Amino acid sequence: MPDKKYSVIVFDLGNVLLPFNYDSVTQKFNKIKPGLGDKFKKLYAENYDIHRKFERGDIFVEDFLTIMMDWLEGRVFGKEFCKIFSDIFTVNQELVKLLPVLKKKYKLVLLSNTNYIHKKYGYGHQEFLNHFDKLFLSHEVRAIKPEKEIYKAVEKYTGKPSGEHLFIDDIKEYVDGAKKCGWDAIQFIENDQLIKALELKKVLK
């Protein structure tokens, strides 16, 4: 056990450990047919509730793909869509290098709003995921941040008091959701800011 008040460090995935950018998706669909990617981007934004339901596991993969194929006018199919849709991630190497350091003192948990396709075709092969004791993925938990249920699922696993959890996420709403559950939390803005915050909390020396 560390000599700090924390026993669990909980990381978000997207735009913290794995920056992502959907511009390449738009560009690749535009190459298939001029304007197709722009149309898809607009429909995706206007129907963002579908994305959220998919992240929560409320929409089956097959049904999600049917909707996507319709938006893409039947020009992109199954696996090809999944690969293009998931080729959006890069690795934040500086933060990833901290994981084995933190693992020596703390239980590490990943807590992400994500979906089956992105895991299978996008980031699921990343070796740094092995540093985590447990992955809590929204589509598997059937809850999304900032819903209380997803934070409580983590607590049920760790068996630790709420106040011993330190959460790191780039989205303020999700940070606030963690704080409402009694966790401490840091909103990630950029690497140096996070490292300094962890040092101030004596998580990193």
N, C-alpha and C positions, 0 to 999 in steps of 0.2 A: 504493500500500500504506500502511496506517496505521502509525504508529510504536508500536503496541501489539502484543501477542503474538497478538491475534485477527485473522483475516482474514475469517471467516464468522460472521454472526449468524443463528441458527436460531430461528424463532418457532413455537410451537404456535398453533393457531387458536381452538378452542373454549374459552370461559371465560378467554381471555387477550385476544385481539383481538376476538373475537365471543362475548360472554356469551350463554348460552342458558338457556331455562327451558321445561320440558315441561308446565307447568301448563295452558297454553292448549290444548294437545292434549287433555288430559283433559276440560277444560271443553267444548270443541267437540264431542267425541264424546258427552259426557253430554247435550248439547242435542239430538242426533240421537235418542237413546233414554236415558232416565234410568238411570244406573248403567253405561252402556256404556263410558264413558271410564274409570271406576274399574276395571272388569273388565279393560280393555285394559292399563291401567297395571300391574295386578297380574300379568297374564300376561307382559308385557314384562319385568318385573323377575325373575320366576321362570324365565324362559327367556332370560336375558341372553346366553347362549352364541350364540343366533341373531343377536343384534345384533353380537357380536364377529366371527362368521363372515362377516356381511354387510360389516363394515368391512374384513375381510381380502380380500374378493372371492371367498370360498369358496362363497357362495350367489349365484345369479343374481338379478337384479332381479325377474324374473317369479315365481321361487320364493318370494322374500321376500314379495312382494305377496300371493301365494296364502295364505301363513301369516297375514298381517295381516288379510286379508279374512275368514278363518275366525274369528279372534279377535273381529272386529267384526260377526260374525253376518251377513255379506253386506250390511250396511247402508251401507257406505262403499266406493266403488270407485276403482280406478286413480288417475287424476289428482287427484281430489278428496282421496283419502288422502294422496298425495304433497305436496299443498299444505298441508294441515293439519299433517302430520307435520313439515314443514320450516319452518313459520311460528313459529320458536322463537328466532330470533337478533336481537340488537341489536348495534350497533357501539360499541366502546370508543374513542371519538373521541380521547381524550387520548393513547392509545398509538399509534393510527393516524397521528397527526401526527408521531410520532417516525420513522416509516419513511423518508420522503424525507431526513431529516437523517442517519440511519444509512447510507442508501444511498450517500451521498457518499464514505464511507470503507470500507464493508464490502460483501461479497457477502451478499445477503439471501436466505434460504431459508425456506420454510414447510414444516413437518412436522406432519401432522395424521392422527389416527385419525378417519376420516370415511367416508361412503358416497356412492354415486352419487346417490341421491335428494336428500340434503341439499345436495350440490353443485349439482345441476340446479335444484332448486326453492327452495333456501334462501339460499345465500351466493355462488353462482358469479358473480353479476352485480356483486359489490362491486368498485368501482374501485380500492380500496387494494391489491387482489391484484396489480395491475400493477406495484407497487413491488418485488415479489419477482422475483429472477432465475429461480427455479424453485420449483414446488409439488410436494412429495412427499406424495401422498395415499395412505393405507393401501390402499384398494381398488384402486388402480392399481399400487402397488408389490408388492402381494400379501404384505404383512407389516404387523404392527401394533407400536406401542410397547408394552412395552419390549423387543421382540425385536431382537437385535443386527443382523439383516439390514436393518432399515429405516434405522438410523443409518449403516450401511456403504454403503447406496445413496446417501445424501447425500455421504459422503466420496468415493465413486467419481465423482460429478458434479463436486464442487468441486476435486478433485485436491489438496487441502490436507491437511497433517498433522492428525491427530486433535486435538491440543492447540490448534489454531488455531480450533476451533469453539466458540462460546458458545451454549448452548441455553437457552431460556426456556419453561417449561411449568408449569401449575398443579398437576400431579399428581406427587407425590414419587417414586412408582415409576418414572415416565418420566424424571424428572430423574436418578435413580440409574442407570437404564439407559444414559443418555448418558454419565455419569461412568465407568461400567464400560468404555465404548468409548474412554476417554481424553479425552473432551470436558470442558470446564468447563460448569457449568450453574447456573441460578438458578431456584428454585421461586417462581413468581409467586403472590403473595397479594393485593396490591392495587397500584394505580398508583404511589403515592408510594414504597412499599417497593421496587418494581422500578427506578424512576428513580434512587433513592438508591444501589441496588446497582450500576447501570450507571455511575454517577458514581464510585463507589469503585473500580471496575475500569478507570476512565478511558476507558470506551467513550463516555460522554457527558461533556461539559465544562460 
